[in-house]
Amino acid sequence: MHGFWWWIIVGGVAGALAKMVLPGDKSEPKGCIMTILLGIVGSLAMGFLVHDVLHSTHFGGTVDSIIGATLGAMLLIWVARMFQKNQS
């Protein structure tokens, strides 16, 4: 089940969890598509970090994927906010 739809499901869950932890203000983009994209990109970023940088194969299950994707999405939210503050 690790196909296209799997990434959509994990991305949606991870993006929603990340936005619940770091909701932000009204100026940030919101919506279902943005939340799913945030989760997907977060999972890719965390997958790169865990597998390629840390040389670990520990992650791989459903819960691990969601946790990793959520942490990755939260990291992306934080970086975007820091970038946005520097632009102001």
N, C-alpha and C positions, 0 to 999 in steps of 0.2 A: 504494500500500500504506500510505498515511498515515491509516488509519482506527483504529478502536477497538483492534483486535488489535495494530496497530503500536505504540500507546502502551503496551500491556501488555508486549510483548516488550522494547521499549526501557527501560521502567520496571523490569522484572525484572533486566535486565543491569546497568543503572545502579545500582539499589539494592544488588545483590550486590557490585558493584565498590566502592561507597562503604562498605559494611559490612566488606569485606576490608581497606580502607585504615584505617578507623576502627572497629574491632570493638566497643569498649565493654566494659562489664562485664555481669554477670548480671542486674542490675536493669533493664536497658533492654529494651524490647519486641523480640521476635525473631519469626521465622517468615516464610513465603513471602508471605503477604498483606501484612504490614507492610513487607517489603523492596520489593515491587512498588509499593505506595502511596508509599513514600519516594522511589523512583525517578521515579514519575510526577509527584509534586508538585515534586520537584527539577528535572525537565525543564521543567515549567511556569514555575517561578520563574526558571530560567536563561533560558528563552525570552523571558520578560517583560523581564528585565534586558538581554539582548543586543539584542532587537528594538526595545523601546519606550524604554528609558533610553539606551542607547548608539547607537541609530538605525543598527544594522548589519544587513545581510542576508547576512552572511558564512556563518553556520551554516545547515544545511539538509540535508546528506547524512547517511548512516547513521552514519558514524564521528563526525561533528560532533555529531549528536544524542545519541549515547551519551556522548561526552566532556562535553558541556554538561549533560546530565542527571545524570551522575555528580558533576560539580562542584557542581551545584545540590543534590543529595542530601547531599553532604558538608557543604555550608554549612548545610543544615537540621539535620543531626546536631549540628554544632558549636553552633548557636544553641540547640537543645533542651538540650544539656548545660550551656551557660552559664545558661539559664533555670532548669534543675534545681538547679544549684549555688546560685543566688541564693535559691531556695525553702528550702534546707536550713539 
